[in-house]
Amino acid sequence: MTLSVDAVPDQDRKGPGRPRSARVDEAIVEAVFELLSSGQSADAISIEAVAAKAGVGKATIYRRWPNKEALLIDAVLAMKGPLPEPRGESVREDLVTQVAAMRNKRMAQYGKVTACLMPELFKSGEMTRVYQGVVEPRREVMRGILRRGIASGELRADLDVELCLLVLSGPTLAQNMLRWNPNVPDENFAENLVDFVLQGASA
């Protein structure tokens, strides 16, 4: 399916200082998702292919992103969506909210996209640093929740926060990308994973 935005004026063609069209931005990122989820590798995808899929010109893309790498990073950000705000009432509930945010209605498509993006993201030190910059704010939110739990006595004082982050996020990523263990149900995945981890982390 080709994503056409012909009916939406590309506002930044009308002169300097005009706002970008958010719908055009979304159509371009969505085109990246469709190309990757169809089985194309990130390395094989070209700006030309993205432009054709989105129904825009190459110049429209280059006005928004200086190169393909920058576009791929924004695609990662779009997949992850906004950071959920911890409510601060319960460590368990806040952790469930964070894990659940990693598993949305489009996780099957996004899992395929992530699997195709990984070689591109980690083929160079610069891309690795950029990717880490994307995910670090999310890790910091979860660190804050865990540290709050340690301070309140809900979690063990000797809890390894970084390892706990890995244990919470690793299975989520594996299930999203690879459906690594089909015997683990999607229903209540976040609740079950957090409860399992808290069995060892609770004070």
Disulfide bonds with the S-S distance in Angstrom:
none
